């Protein structure tokens, strides 16, 4: 899956719908963030909810802009959302 543009309170429902169609519980889901231009607190919440939707599978975020990677690290999301993983690529 690829995120393009902005992930904020106006687009989180679109993310949830796409995750609902693409993800299978227990299976890993990779989200490429190469073209993600902006994310706000609602967008971060949307990613956490997406991780919860796939249950024991991993939500892997790849090609993250530096700002998003920094936010994820500052919030220590992998510690609180064990199946959310920030790939270093």
C-alpha positions as CSV (number, residue, x, y, z in Angstrom):
1,X,0.0,0.0,0.0
2,X,1.2,3.5,-0.8
3,X,0.3,6.7,1.1
4,X,0.2,9.7,-1.2
5,X,-0.4,13.3,-0.2
6,X,-1.8,14.1,3.3
7,X,-2.8,11.8,6.1
8,X,-4.9,13.9,8.5
9,X,-8.3,14.0,10.1
10,X,-10.0,14.5,6.7
11,X,-8.3,11.4,5.2
12,X,-8.1,8.9,8.0
13,X,-11.4,7.3,7.1
14,X,-10.0,6.6,3.6
15,X,-7.0,4.9,5.2
16,X,-9.2,2.8,7.4
17,X,-11.4,1.7,4.4
18,X,-8.3,0.8,2.4
19,X,-6.8,-1.1,5.3
20,X,-10.1,-2.9,5.7
21,X,-9.9,-4.1,2.1
22,X,-6.2,-4.8,1.9
23,X,-5.3,-6.2,5.2
24,X,-5.9,-9.7,6.5
25,X,-5.8,-10.3,10.2
26,X,-2.5,-11.8,11.2
27,X,-0.8,-10.9,7.9
28,X,1.9,-8.3,7.5
29,X,1.0,-5.0,5.7
30,X,3.6,-2.8,4.2
31,X,2.8,0.9,3.8
32,X,5.2,2.9,1.6
33,X,5.4,6.5,2.7
34,X,7.6,7.8,-0.1
35,X,4.9,10.2,-1.3
36,X,3.4,11.2,2.0
37,X,3.6,15.0,2.2
38,X,2.0,15.6,5.6
39,X,0.7,13.8,8.6
40,X,-0.9,15.2,11.8
41,X,-2.0,13.7,15.1
42,X,-5.1,12.2,13.5
43,X,-2.9,10.6,10.9
44,X,-0.7,9.0,13.5
45,X,-3.8,7.8,15.3
46,X,-5.0,6.3,11.9
47,X,-1.7,4.4,11.6
48,X,-2.1,3.1,15.2
49,X,-5.7,2.0,14.4
50,X,-4.4,0.3,11.2
51,X,-1.9,-1.7,13.3
52,X,-4.7,-2.7,15.6
53,X,-6.9,-3.8,12.6
54,X,-4.3,-6.3,11.5
55,X,-4.0,-7.9,14.9
56,X,-0.9,-10.1,15.2
57,X,0.4,-9.2,11.8
58,X,3.0,-6.4,11.5
59,X,2.3,-2.9,10.0
60,X,5.6,-2.0,8.4
61,X,6.1,1.6,7.4
62,X,8.8,2.1,4.7
63,X,10.5,5.0,3.0
64,X,9.3,7.5,5.7
65,X,10.0,11.2,5.4
66,X,12.4,12.2,8.2
67,X,9.7,14.1,10.1
68,X,7.4,11.1,10.3
69,X,10.3,8.9,11.4
70,X,11.2,11.4,14.1
71,X,7.6,11.6,15.4
72,X,7.3,7.8,15.6
73,X,10.6,7.7,17.5
74,X,9.6,10.5,19.8
75,X,6.3,8.9,20.6
76,X,8.1,5.5,21.0
77,X,5.2,3.9,19.0
78,X,6.9,0.5,18.5
79,X,6.9,0.2,22.3
80,X,3.2,1.0,22.7
81,X,2.1,-0.6,19.4
82,X,4.1,-3.8,19.2
83,X,3.1,-4.7,15.7
84,X,4.0,-1.3,14.2
85,X,7.4,-1.3,12.7
86,X,9.4,1.5,11.2
87,X,11.7,0.1,8.5
88,X,15.0,1.9,8.1
89,X,14.9,1.9,4.3
